[in-house]
Amino acid sequence: MTLLSERVVQHRDVIGGGVGSGVAGPQLPGHALAGVGQETHQRVEAEMVANPRSRPASSASRLPLPCPNRWSKWQAYRVLIEGYNGGPLVAGEPLAARPGFWSHHLWGPCCRDAGAVPEWFGDDGADVDAMSEVLMDPERWPVFRVPVEGGYEAVVVYRNLVGDCGVDYLFTHPSWSTARQIASWEGDLVGDSLRWHELFRIVDSPSSIAEGIEDPAARLLLLLPLLTEHALPDEATARLTAALIAVGAPQDTAPITAQHLLEHSAGSPWHDPTWGSPLSGGSGPPSPAGSGVLARLGIT
């Protein structure tokens, strides 16, 4: 039984020349952490491969892009994130339903130190190998959009830049002149993180008028790497277990897998960047209301 660490690291070493612990490689415009208030252009829109004009895509008009492995038969179409430069972005949402995806997506950020194996997520080694080739293809950078009520959108980008691979997390809204990149994962999470109530807010408030991932289980697991809060809500274990089962994890082992993921999220205490430092005369953490990433973005 091959550990996920051996499989995923192999693929990341091929693309990124090795993954460091929180050490960012060379940055392209739009890849530097923007935080809240630093700018990359906000509009995320579909651009059909066969048509240079941006327009809404339909299943009938999407043009598949060839890829040399058995999980490649997905209808990929180009995605534009203005100001996010340097890579061929493609819609990756269909990949979330493919075998091997969740093993790959959750291993590094959430369970690399737990001895995880593909079977935790209902996968096998061949699934993970094939999916890793797709997710880490330098010629196509998968983009996963999570539409939120009110026109907001969380966006996850697999940045497959040779020598500087990672996963970038952004938020967009039609009224913003720019998008906000809040974090990146490059061996460790760098940037802002989410609290449980913020994650539940996103998961439970899908938008029916925008393209992207609507399934609650997939929404929760896709953004789980952003979670680093140590305080565990009563419903967290049950919701995470149910989400894992919904995406194919075995029912008998899903509670244990969920516990490993929760232990990771509690591994480092959450820190709101708005808290004042004791060395600078700060007064400590504010009350939960009105704090956190979503509040600072205006998502209430």
Disulfide bonds with the S-S distance in Angstrom:
none
